């Protein structure tokens, strides 16, 4: 399989298509690549496929998601079989099938049921309420990933991650506490624009002050990091710029046409920001000498 097809968990907002460009920033001989807001772990999968790090840490505050990663890595056959069963049942039952699986997951937190819900929900846009219950609705326009493709994908992912990946459930600061020189931390937390306010899309919210404290600590420990945080789609901005005190350069990543804008008949381009710590260099951009938060176009 190609590295871009190694995606068993199709999260909305996944960095799968951007991973090749983001990974160009990684230095050679990375000891451990940390991804504490893993979700679909797109960057980890790309880096593992290309041998860009010796080992990996996949972390997330959603414990059921980490349970799912554990099964994908260590027992892909079980994942394939249970997913196939759930997928086939949608054609045997009436329209209540998805709601039944969702209610079952909210009761017993079966990680493979979570996989099915993510695959079948609207735009793969995962939503949890404050109790941690899955709340997104079914996408009636499609059936979700075919079981044959899922089986191939989880087997391939298991092959590249097994034996060199540690899993972590909990807060991102605790996940990266063991990171040291020679490692790299990649963070893709929820943008401010979708974390606070009336539309709280994530049960676990991230405070900006906690993120800034973590970045300052990484700088003090000489641990390089790459952060995807704010962005822009058309005239809409997601989040405020981070302060220059983090001693990082802000690089603009042109991510193409917004899928949501396309659905609404608009032609808005999505631009994502990468904050890159001063200890990392980008080809053609000397970040170590750049002014804090210098804005450049990255591999456009």
Backbone as numpy.savetxt, mean C-alpha at the origin, in Angstrom:
# Nx Ny Nz CAx CAy CAz Cx Cy Cz
5.23 -14.87 -14.01 4.38 -13.68 -14.01 5.27 -12.43 -14.01
4.75 -11.34 -14.56 5.48 -10.08 -14.55 5.36 -9.45 -13.17
6.31 -8.57 -12.78 6.24 -7.96 -11.45 4.98 -7.14 -11.23
4.45 -6.51 -12.26 3.26 -5.69 -12.09 1.99 -6.52 -11.93
2.04 -7.80 -12.28 0.86 -8.66 -12.11 0.90 -9.41 -10.78
1.97 -9.26 -10.03 2.08 -9.91 -8.72 1.30 -9.10 -7.68
0.00 -9.12 -7.78 -0.82 -8.28 -6.91 -2.05 -9.05 -6.47
-1.93 -9.89 -5.44 -3.08 -10.67 -5.01 -4.14 -9.84 -4.29
-3.73 -8.69 -3.71 -4.66 -7.84 -2.96 -4.79 -6.52 -3.71
-5.84 -6.33 -4.50 -5.96 -5.16 -5.37 -6.53 -3.93 -4.66
-5.71 -3.28 -3.86 -6.12 -2.10 -3.11 -6.27 -0.89 -4.02
-7.34 -0.09 -3.82 -7.39 1.22 -4.45 -6.27 2.09 -3.88
-5.57 2.82 -4.72 -4.46 3.63 -4.25 -3.15 2.87 -4.17
-3.16 1.61 -4.58 -1.93 0.83 -4.58 -0.88 1.50 -5.46
0.38 1.38 -5.07 1.47 1.97 -5.84 2.05 0.97 -6.86
1.23 0.01 -7.28 1.72 -1.00 -8.22 2.29 -0.38 -9.49
1.57 0.55 -10.11 2.04 1.13 -11.37 3.19 2.10 -11.17
3.31 2.65 -9.95 4.38 3.61 -9.67 5.62 2.95 -9.08
5.51 1.70 -8.67 6.62 1.01 -8.01 7.92 1.03 -8.81
7.88 0.82 -10.13 9.15 0.84 -10.87 9.89 2.17 -10.75
9.14 3.28 -10.74 9.80 4.58 -10.63 10.24 4.88 -9.21
9.40 4.51 -8.24 9.78 4.75 -6.85 11.01 3.93 -6.48
11.07 2.71 -6.97 12.19 1.83 -6.62 13.51 2.27 -7.23
13.46 3.16 -8.23 14.71 3.70 -8.77 15.46 4.52 -7.73
14.75 4.97 -6.71 15.37 5.77 -5.66 16.16 4.89 -4.68
15.78 3.62 -4.60 16.43 2.74 -3.62 17.92 2.63 -3.90
18.74 2.69 -2.86 20.18 2.47 -3.06 20.48 1.00 -3.32
21.69 0.71 -3.70 22.10 -0.68 -3.88 22.33 -1.33 -2.53
22.14 -2.63 -2.48 22.45 -3.43 -1.29 21.62 -3.02 -0.07
20.31 -2.83 -0.26 19.43 -2.57 0.87 19.34 -3.84 1.71
19.56 -3.70 3.00 19.48 -4.87 3.88 18.02 -5.28 4.10
17.22 -4.36 4.63 15.82 -4.65 4.87 14.97 -3.48 4.40
13.95 -3.78 3.62 12.98 -2.78 3.18 11.75 -2.90 4.06
11.42 -1.83 4.76 10.25 -1.79 5.63 9.09 -1.12 4.90
7.90 -1.72 4.99 6.68 -1.11 4.46 5.61 -1.18 5.55
5.59 -0.20 6.47 4.72 -0.28 7.64 3.26 0.07 7.39
2.94 0.68 6.24 1.55 0.90 5.83 1.31 0.02 4.59
1.45 -1.26 4.74 1.63 -2.14 3.59 0.43 -2.18 2.66
-0.78 -2.42 3.19 -1.90 -2.60 2.29 -1.61 -3.74 1.32
-1.52 -3.42 0.04 -1.23 -4.43 -0.98 0.26 -4.71 -1.11
1.10 -3.98 -0.37 2.55 -4.20 -0.35 3.15 -4.16 -1.76
2.68 -3.23 -2.57 3.10 -3.18 -3.97 4.59 -2.93 -4.11
5.13 -2.05 -3.29 6.56 -1.74 -3.41 7.40 -2.94 -2.97
6.99 -3.60 -1.90 7.70 -4.79 -1.44 7.72 -5.86 -2.53
6.59 -6.08 -3.17 6.52 -7.12 -4.20 7.43 -6.80 -5.38
7.44 -5.54 -5.81 8.30 -5.16 -6.93 9.76 -5.31 -6.55
10.11 -4.82 -5.35 11.51 -4.89 -4.91 11.96 -6.33 -4.71
11.08 -7.18 -4.19 11.43 -8.58 -3.98 11.64 -9.30 -5.31
10.78 -9.02 -6.26 10.89 -9.66 -7.59 12.21 -9.31 -8.26
12.67 -8.07 -8.07 13.89 -7.60 -8.72 15.13 -7.73 -7.83
14.99 -8.33 -6.65 16.13 -8.53 -5.77 16.76 -7.24 -5.28
15.93 -6.25 -4.94 16.44 -4.94 -4.54 16.72 -4.84 -3.05
16.39 -5.86 -2.28 16.68 -5.88 -0.84 16.86 -7.32 -0.40
17.62 -7.50 0.68 17.86 -8.85 1.19 16.63 -9.41 1.89
15.94 -8.56 2.65 14.77 -9.01 3.40 13.74 -7.89 3.47
12.56 -8.24 3.98 11.44 -7.30 3.95 10.64 -7.38 5.25
10.04 -6.24 5.60 9.09 -6.20 6.72 7.79 -5.62 6.19
6.73 -6.41 6.29 5.39 -5.97 5.88 4.59 -5.73 7.15
4.15 -4.50 7.35 3.39 -4.16 8.54 2.12 -3.41 8.21
1.13 -3.52 9.08 -0.11 -2.78 8.91 -0.88 -2.80 10.21
-1.62 -1.73 10.46 -2.41 -1.66 11.68 -3.62 -2.59 11.61
-4.01 -2.99 10.41 -5.12 -3.93 10.23 -4.60 -5.35 10.42
-4.89 -5.93 11.56 -4.36 -7.25 11.88 -4.82 -8.33 10.93
-6.09 -8.24 10.47 -6.61 -9.26 9.55 -5.87 -9.22 8.22
-5.42 -8.05 7.82 -4.67 -7.95 6.58 -3.31 -8.64 6.72
-2.67 -8.49 7.86 -1.40 -9.17 8.09 -1.61 -10.68 8.21
-2.73 -11.09 8.79 -3.06 -12.53 8.81 -3.20 -13.06 7.39
-3.78 -12.25 6.51 -3.91 -12.65 5.11 -2.55 -12.77 4.45
-1.66 -11.82 4.70 -0.31 -11.91 4.14 0.41 -13.16 4.64
0.20 -13.50 5.90 0.84 -14.71 6.44 0.38 -15.95 5.69
-0.91 -16.02 5.39 -1.43 -17.18 4.65 -0.94 -17.18 3.21
-0.91 -16.01 2.57 -0.42 -15.94 1.19 1.02 -16.42 1.10
1.84 -16.00 2.06 3.26 -16.35 2.01 3.49 -17.81 2.39
2.80 -18.26 3.44 3.12 -19.58 4.00 2.17 -20.70 3.60
0.98 -20.36 3.14 0.01 -21.41 2.77 -0.81 -20.96 1.57
-0.16 -20.70 0.42 -0.89 -20.18 -0.74 -1.95 -21.14 -1.27
-1.76 -22.44 -1.10 -2.76 -23.41 -1.59 -4.07 -23.26 -0.83
-3.99 -23.04 0.47 -5.20 -22.82 1.27 -5.92 -21.57 0.82
-5.15 -20.51 0.57 -5.76 -19.26 0.10 -6.48 -19.49 -1.22
-5.82 -20.17 -2.13 -6.39 -20.42 -3.45 -7.69 -21.20 -3.36
-7.69 -22.26 -2.56 -8.85 -23.14 -2.47 -10.05 -22.42 -1.84
-9.82 -21.71 -0.73 -10.93 -21.03 -0.05 -11.45 -19.87 -0.88
-10.54 -19.16 -1.54 -10.98 -18.06 -2.39 -11.81 -18.60 -3.56
-11.38 -19.69 -4.16 -12.12 -20.29 -5.27 -13.53 -20.67 -4.84
-13.65 -21.23 -3.66 -14.96 -21.62 -3.15 -15.88 -20.41 -2.99
-15.35 -19.34 -2.38 -16.16 -18.13 -2.20 -16.53 -17.50 -3.54
-15.56 -17.48 -4.46 -15.79 -16.87 -5.77 -16.87 -17.62 -6.54
-16.83 -18.95 -6.51 -17.82 -19.76 -7.23 -19.21 -19.61 -6.62
-19.28 -19.42 -5.31 -20.58 -19.33 -4.64 -21.39 -18.12 -5.08
-20.72 -17.09 -5.58 -21.45 -15.89 -5.99 -22.38 -16.17 -7.17
-22.08 -17.23 -7.94 -22.93 -17.58 -9.08 -24.03 -18.56 -8.68
-23.86 -19.15 -7.50 -24.85 -20.12 -7.03 -25.90 -19.46 -6.16
-25.55 -18.36 -5.51 -26.48 -17.66 -4.64 -27.05 -16.44 -5.36
-28.11 -15.91 -4.81 -28.66 -14.67 -5.34 -27.78 -13.49 -4.91
-28.21 -12.29 -5.11 -27.39 -11.11 -4.90 -26.92 -10.86 -3.49
-27.36 -11.67 -2.51 -26.99 -11.44 -1.12 -25.64 -12.07 -0.75
-24.97 -12.72 -1.70 -23.75 -13.46 -1.40 -22.68 -12.56 -0.78
-22.40 -11.43 -1.41 -21.37 -10.53 -0.90 -21.71 -10.06 0.51
-22.95 -9.69 0.73 -23.36 -9.21 2.06 -23.21 -10.30 3.11
-23.47 -11.55 2.70 -23.31 -12.66 3.65 -21.83 -12.84 4.02
-20.94 -12.78 3.02 -19.51 -12.91 3.30 -19.04 -11.74 4.16
-19.54 -10.56 3.88 -19.15 -9.38 4.67 -19.59 -9.52 6.12
-20.84 -9.97 6.33 -21.32 -10.16 7.70 -20.51 -11.23 8.42
-20.17 -12.29 7.68 -19.36 -13.37 8.27 -17.98 -12.86 8.66
-17.36 -12.07 7.78 -16.04 -11.53 8.11 -16.11 -10.62 9.33
-17.11 -9.77 9.39 -17.22 -8.85 10.52 -17.44 -9.59 11.84
-17.89 -10.85 11.74 -18.09 -11.66 12.94 -16.84 -12.44 13.32
-16.19 -13.10 12.34 -15.09 -14.00 12.69 -13.72 -13.56 12.16
-13.69 -12.48 11.33 -12.43 -11.90 10.83 -11.58 -12.92 10.05
-12.22 -13.77 9.28 -11.51 -14.71 8.42 -10.72 -13.92 7.36
-9.40 -14.04 7.34 -8.60 -13.23 6.40 -8.87 -13.53 4.93
-9.25 -14.76 4.59 -9.53 -15.08 3.19 -10.87 -14.46 2.77
-11.79 -14.35 3.70 -13.02 -13.62 3.42 -12.70 -12.15 3.15
-11.72 -11.61 3.87 -11.30 -10.23 3.61 -10.75 -10.09 2.20
-9.97 -11.07 1.75 -9.45 -11.04 0.39 -10.59 -10.99 -0.62
-11.58 -11.84 -0.44 -12.72 -11.85 -1.37 -13.44 -10.51 -1.36
-13.64 -9.93 -0.17 -14.35 -8.65 -0.08 -13.58 -7.54 -0.80
-12.26 -7.53 -0.64 -11.46 -6.51 -1.31 -11.54 -6.66 -2.82
-11.46 -7.90 -3.28 -11.50 -8.17 -4.71 -12.84 -7.78 -5.33
-13.92 -7.95 -4.58 -15.27 -7.75 -5.14 -15.90 -6.41 -4.80
-15.32 -5.62 -3.92 -15.98 -4.39 -3.49 -15.81 -3.27 -4.52
-16.57 -2.21 -4.36 -16.58 -1.09 -5.30 -15.18 -0.50 -5.44
-14.66 -0.55 -6.67 -13.37 0.05 -7.03 -12.22 -0.43 -6.14
-12.38 -1.61 -5.51 -11.36 -2.13 -4.58 -11.02 -1.10 -3.52
-12.01 -0.28 -3.17 -11.81 0.80 -2.20 -12.21 0.30 -0.81
-11.24 -0.12 -0.04 -11.48 -0.73 1.27 -11.99 0.32 2.25
-13.06 0.00 2.96 -13.61 0.90 3.97 -13.94 0.11 5.23
-13.49 0.61 6.38 -13.84 0.04 7.67 -14.48 1.13 8.53
-15.37 0.73 9.42 -15.91 1.70 10.36 -15.05 1.73 11.63
-15.46 2.52 12.60 -14.66 2.68 13.81 -14.55 1.41 14.63
-15.45 0.46 14.42 -15.39 -0.82 15.14 -14.49 -1.82 14.42
-14.01 -1.45 13.23 -13.18 -2.36 12.47 -13.96 -3.26 11.54
-15.26 -2.99 11.36 -16.08 -3.78 10.46 -15.92 -3.29 9.02
-15.90 -4.22 8.09 -15.82 -3.89 6.67 -17.18 -3.34 6.24
-17.19 -2.17 5.57 -18.46 -1.52 5.25 -18.69 -1.27 3.76
-17.68 -1.49 2.93 -17.85 -1.19 1.51 -18.85 -2.14 0.85
-19.46 -1.67 -0.24 -20.47 -2.45 -0.94 -19.87 -3.22 -2.12
-20.66 -4.14 -2.65 -20.22 -4.95 -3.78 -20.22 -4.12 -5.06
-19.25 -4.40 -5.93 -19.19 -3.79 -7.25 -19.95 -4.71 -8.21
-21.11 -4.27 -8.66 -21.98 -5.11 -9.48 -21.55 -5.18 -10.93
-20.52 -4.43 -11.30 -20.09 -4.39 -12.70 -19.12 -5.50 -13.06
-18.60 -6.21 -12.08 -17.57 -7.21 -12.38 -17.63 -8.34 -11.35
-16.93 -9.43 -11.64 -16.97 -10.61 -10.77 -15.74 -10.75 -9.88
-14.71 -9.93 -10.09 -13.50 -10.06 -9.29 -12.50 -11.00 -9.95
-11.29 -11.03 -9.41 -10.21 -11.83 -10.00 -10.60 -13.30 -10.11
-10.35 -13.88 -11.29 -10.67 -15.30 -11.49 -9.80 -16.17 -10.58
-10.36 -17.24 -10.04 -9.60 -18.10 -9.12 -8.32 -18.66 -9.72
-8.29 -18.94 -11.02 -7.07 -19.46 -11.64 -5.95 -18.43 -11.56
-6.29 -17.19 -11.84 -5.29 -16.12 -11.76 -4.86 -15.90 -10.32
-5.82 -15.94 -9.39 -5.47 -15.78 -7.98 -4.51 -16.88 -7.54
-4.75 -18.11 -7.97 -3.88 -19.23 -7.58 -2.46 -19.01 -8.09
-2.34 -18.60 -9.35 -1.01 -18.34 -9.91 -0.32 -17.20 -9.17
-1.09 -16.18 -8.84 -0.51 -14.99 -8.21 0.00 -15.29 -6.81
-0.82 -15.95 -5.98 -0.39 -16.20 -4.60 0.78 -17.18 -4.56
0.81 -18.14 -5.48 1.95 -19.06 -5.53 3.23 -18.30 -5.88
3.15 -17.37 -6.83 4.32 -16.60 -7.22 4.78 -15.69 -6.10
3.83 -15.03 -5.44 4.17 -14.13 -4.34 4.81 -14.91 -3.20
4.25 -16.07 -2.89 4.84 -16.91 -1.85 6.28 -17.26 -2.19
6.52 -17.55 -3.45 7.86 -17.94 -3.87 8.91 -16.87 -3.69
8.53 -15.59 -3.84 9.53 -14.52 -3.72 9.63 -13.95 -2.31
8.62 -14.20 -1.45 8.64 -13.60 -0.11 8.93 -14.60 1.01
8.64 -15.87 0.79 8.81 -16.85 1.87 10.28 -16.97 2.27
10.52 -16.95 3.56 11.86 -17.12 4.09 12.67 -15.84 4.24
12.15 -14.73 3.72 12.88 -13.48 3.89 11.95 -12.30 4.20
10.79 -12.61 4.79 9.83 -11.57 5.12 9.34 -11.72 6.55
9.36 -10.62 7.29 8.77 -10.58 8.62 7.47 -9.78 8.55
6.49 -10.20 9.34 5.20 -9.55 9.35 4.97 -8.87 10.69
4.29 -7.73 10.65 4.07 -6.96 11.88 2.65 -6.42 11.91
1.96 -6.64 13.04 0.64 -6.07 13.26 0.77 -4.90 14.23
0.27 -3.73 13.85 0.25 -2.64 14.80 0.72 -1.32 14.23
1.00 -0.40 15.14 1.34 0.98 14.80 2.64 1.04 14.00
2.69 1.94 13.04 3.84 2.03 12.15 5.12 2.38 12.88
5.02 3.18 13.95 6.22 3.57 14.69 6.88 2.37 15.35
6.06 1.45 15.85 6.60 0.24 16.45 7.16 -0.69 15.38
6.54 -0.66 14.20 7.00 -1.53 13.11 8.42 -1.17 12.68
8.75 0.12 12.64 10.04 0.55 12.10 11.08 0.82 13.18
10.77 0.49 14.41 11.68 0.81 15.51 13.02 0.08 15.38
13.03 -1.07 14.71 14.27 -1.83 14.57 15.06 -1.46 13.32
14.53 -0.55 12.49 15.23 -0.16 11.26 16.53 0.54 11.61
17.58 0.31 10.81 18.89 0.89 11.08 19.57 1.26 9.77
20.79 1.78 9.88 21.55 2.13 8.69 21.67 0.91 7.79
21.52 1.13 6.50 21.53 0.03 5.54 20.14 -0.44 5.17
19.15 -0.07 5.99 17.76 -0.38 5.69 17.11 0.83 5.01
15.92 0.65 4.46 15.12 1.74 3.91 13.68 1.54 4.36
13.05 2.64 4.75 11.64 2.62 5.15 10.83 3.30 4.06
9.85 2.58 3.50 8.91 3.20 2.56 7.55 3.29 3.23
6.99 4.50 3.25 5.71 4.73 3.92 4.69 5.29 2.95
3.52 4.67 2.95 2.41 5.11 2.10 1.15 5.19 2.96
1.12 6.13 3.91 -0.03 6.24 4.81 -1.22 6.88 4.11
-2.40 6.80 4.72 -3.56 7.49 4.16 -3.30 8.99 4.07
-3.69 9.59 2.97 -3.55 11.04 2.84 -4.45 11.74 3.86
-4.03 12.94 4.26 -4.84 13.70 5.21 -6.26 13.91 4.70
-6.39 14.12 3.38 -7.68 14.43 2.80 -8.70 13.31 2.87
-8.26 12.08 3.14 -9.20 10.96 3.23 -9.17 10.31 4.61
-8.50 10.94 5.56 -8.38 10.36 6.89 -9.24 11.08 7.92
-9.41 12.39 7.73 -10.16 13.18 8.69 -11.41 13.78 8.04
-12.26 14.39 8.86 -13.45 15.02 8.34 -14.63 14.06 8.31
-15.64 14.40 7.51 -16.87 13.61 7.47 -16.65 12.24 6.85
-15.73 12.16 5.88 -15.51 10.90 5.17 -14.30 10.18 5.75
-14.49 9.57 6.91 -13.39 8.85 7.55 -13.31 7.44 6.95
-12.40 7.26 6.00 -12.35 6.00 5.27 -11.54 4.94 5.99
-10.86 5.31 7.07 -9.99 4.35 7.75 -10.32 4.34 9.24
-10.45 3.15 9.79 -10.76 3.04 11.21 -9.63 3.59 12.06
-8.39 3.35 11.64 -7.22 3.85 12.36 -6.71 5.12 11.67
-6.82 6.24 12.34 -6.42 7.51 11.74 -4.97 7.83 12.09
-4.30 8.55 11.20 -2.91 8.90 11.39 -2.81 10.39 11.69
-2.24 10.72 12.81 -2.03 12.12 13.17 -0.74 12.62 12.52
-0.80 13.83 11.99 0.36 14.40 11.31 1.53 14.55 12.27
1.26 14.91 13.52 2.36 15.10 14.46 3.08 13.78 14.75
2.34 12.67 14.74 2.98 11.36 14.93 3.86 11.02 13.75
3.40 11.32 12.54 4.21 11.07 11.36 5.47 11.91 11.37
5.35 13.19 11.69 6.52 14.06 11.73 7.53 13.60 12.78
7.03 13.17 13.92 7.93 12.68 14.97 8.70 11.45 14.49
8.02 10.58 13.75 8.69 9.38 13.23 9.76 9.75 12.21
9.47 10.73 11.35 10.45 11.15 10.34 11.67 11.77 11.00
11.47 12.59 12.02 12.60 13.18 12.73 13.45 12.12 13.40
12.78 11.11 13.96 13.52 10.02 14.61 14.34 9.24 13.60
13.77 8.97 12.43 14.52 8.26 11.39 15.74 9.08 10.96
15.58 10.39 10.83 16.72 11.24 10.48 17.81 11.17 11.54
17.41 11.20 12.80 18.38 11.15 13.89 19.14 9.82 13.90
18.49 8.75 13.47 19.11 7.42 13.46 19.77 7.10 12.13
19.78 8.06 11.20 20.39 7.87 9.88 19.76 6.71 9.12
18.44 6.58 9.25 17.69 5.57 8.50 16.98 6.28 7.35
17.33 5.98 6.11 16.70 6.66 4.98 15.25 6.23 4.80
14.44 7.16 4.29 13.03 6.85 4.07 12.53 7.50 2.79
11.45 6.93 2.28 10.70 7.47 1.16 9.24 7.50 1.61
8.60 8.65 1.44 7.24 8.83 1.94 6.32 9.30 0.82
5.26 8.53 0.54 4.17 8.99 -0.32 3.10 9.56 0.60
2.79 10.86 0.41 1.87 11.44 1.41 0.78 12.30 0.82
1.12 13.43 0.23 0.08 14.29 -0.31 0.04 14.18 -1.82
-0.96 14.77 -2.42 -1.07 14.68 -3.85 -2.10 15.64 -4.39
-2.32 15.56 -5.70 -3.23 16.48 -6.36 -3.88 15.76 -7.54
-5.16 15.98 -7.71 -5.88 15.47 -8.87 -6.70 16.62 -9.43
-6.29 17.12 -10.60 -6.94 18.31 -11.13 -6.67 19.49 -10.22
-7.71 20.13 -9.75 -7.57 21.27 -8.84 -7.74 20.88 -7.38
-7.93 19.59 -7.11 -8.15 19.13 -5.74 -6.85 18.66 -5.12
-6.50 19.19 -3.96 -5.30 18.80 -3.24 -5.67 17.88 -2.09
-4.79 16.91 -1.84 -4.99 15.98 -0.72 -3.88 16.21 0.31
-4.21 16.96 1.34 -3.25 17.17 2.41 -2.38 18.40 2.20
-1.85 18.89 3.32 -0.95 20.03 3.29 0.49 19.56 3.16
1.35 20.44 2.63 2.76 20.10 2.50 3.37 19.90 3.88
4.32 18.99 3.97 5.03 18.76 5.23 6.11 19.83 5.40
6.48 20.14 6.63 7.42 21.23 6.88 8.85 20.89 6.50
9.64 21.91 6.27 11.03 21.73 5.86 11.88 21.11 6.96
11.38 21.09 8.20 12.15 20.53 9.31 12.43 19.03 9.15
11.70 18.36 8.25 11.95 16.92 8.06 13.20 16.68 7.21
13.77 17.76 6.64 15.02 17.67 5.89 14.90 16.65 4.76
13.89 16.85 3.93 13.65 15.96 2.80 13.31 16.78 1.57
13.51 16.19 0.41 13.09 16.81 -0.83 11.74 16.26 -1.24
10.93 17.13 -1.79 9.60 16.72 -2.27 9.67 16.58 -3.78
9.45 15.37 -4.25 9.51 15.08 -5.68 8.11 14.80 -6.20
7.81 15.31 -7.38 6.48 15.13 -7.96 6.48 13.94 -8.91
5.54 13.06 -8.70 5.43 11.84 -9.50 4.14 11.92 -10.31
4.27 12.03 -11.60 3.09 12.12 -12.47 2.50 10.71 -12.64
1.30 10.54 -12.11 0.71 9.20 -12.02 -0.34 8.94 -13.09
-0.51 9.87 -14.02 -1.45 9.64 -15.11 -2.84 10.16 -14.80
-3.78 9.78 -15.62 -5.15 10.26 -15.51 -5.86 9.64 -14.32
-6.60 10.46 -13.59 -7.35 9.98 -12.44 -8.49 9.08 -12.88
-8.57 7.88 -12.30 -9.64 6.95 -12.66 -11.00 7.48 -12.24
-11.06 8.16 -11.09 -12.33 8.73 -10.64 -12.77 9.85 -11.58
-11.80 10.66 -12.02 -12.14 11.73 -12.96 -12.64 11.15 -14.28
-12.03 10.06 -14.71 -12.46 9.42 -15.96 -13.91 8.98 -15.86
-14.27 8.39 -14.71 -15.66 7.96 -14.52 -16.62 9.13 -14.56
-16.12 10.31 -14.14 -16.97 11.51 -14.11 -16.87 12.34 -15.38
-16.16 11.80 -16.40 -16.06 12.49 -17.67 -15.05 13.62 -17.70
-14.09 13.64 -16.75 -13.08 14.69 -16.73 -11.73 14.10 -17.13
-10.76 14.98 -17.33 -9.43 14.55 -17.79 -8.37 15.04 -16.79
-8.62 14.86 -15.50 -7.71 15.35 -14.48 -6.50 14.45 -14.35
-5.33 15.05 -14.27 -4.10 14.29 -14.06 -3.82 14.17 -12.57
-3.37 13.00 -12.17 -3.01 12.77 -10.78 -1.50 12.97 -10.60
-1.14 13.79 -9.62 0.26 14.03 -9.29 0.47 13.64 -7.84
1.38 12.73 -7.59 1.65 12.28 -6.23 2.99 12.81 -5.76
3.11 13.04 -4.46 4.34 13.56 -3.88 5.14 12.45 -3.23
6.45 12.51 -3.41 7.37 11.66 -2.66 8.28 12.56 -1.85
8.32 12.31 -0.57 9.30 12.99 0.29 10.47 12.02 0.47
11.63 12.45 0.07 12.80 11.58 0.08 13.84 12.16 1.04
14.26 11.36 2.00 15.20 11.85 3.01 16.53 12.23 2.37
17.25 13.14 3.01 18.46 13.71 2.44 19.56 12.68 2.22
19.45 11.53 2.86 20.50 10.52 2.74 20.37 9.68 1.47
19.30 9.88 0.70 19.10 9.13 -0.53 19.30 10.03 -1.74
19.82 9.48 -2.80 20.04 10.23 -4.03 19.17 9.69 -5.14
18.63 10.58 -5.93 17.86 10.22 -7.10 18.70 10.53 -8.32
18.70 9.63 -9.29 19.48 9.85 -10.50 19.08 11.18 -11.13
20.07 12.04 -11.30 19.83 13.35 -11.90 19.44 14.41 -10.90
19.22 14.03 -9.63 18.85 15.00 -8.60 19.70 14.73 -7.36
20.56 15.66 -7.01 21.39 15.49 -5.82 20.60 15.98 -4.62
19.88 15.05 -4.00 19.01 15.42 -2.88 19.83 15.89 -1.69
21.02 15.34 -1.52 21.83 15.71 -0.36 22.21 17.19 -0.40
22.22 17.78 -1.60 22.57 19.19 -1.72 21.36 20.07 -2.04
20.23 19.44 -2.24 19.05 20.21 -2.61 18.49 20.95 -1.41
17.80 22.02 -1.68 17.14 22.74 -0.61 15.98 21.88 -0.10
15.65 22.00 1.17 14.54 21.22 1.70 13.26 21.44 0.89
12.56 20.35 0.61 11.30 20.37 -0.11 11.44 20.94 -1.51
12.62 20.78 -2.11 12.76 21.16 -3.52 11.76 20.37 -4.36
11.08 21.03 -5.28 10.08 20.38 -6.09 10.68 20.11 -7.47
10.74 18.84 -7.84 11.25 18.46 -9.15 10.29 17.44 -9.76
10.38 17.28 -11.05 9.56 16.27 -11.74 10.36 14.98 -11.78
9.80 13.91 -11.23 10.53 12.66 -11.08 10.16 11.68 -12.19
11.11 11.41 -13.08 10.93 10.40 -14.12 9.62 10.56 -14.87
9.31 11.78 -15.24 8.04 12.03 -15.95 8.14 11.57 -17.40
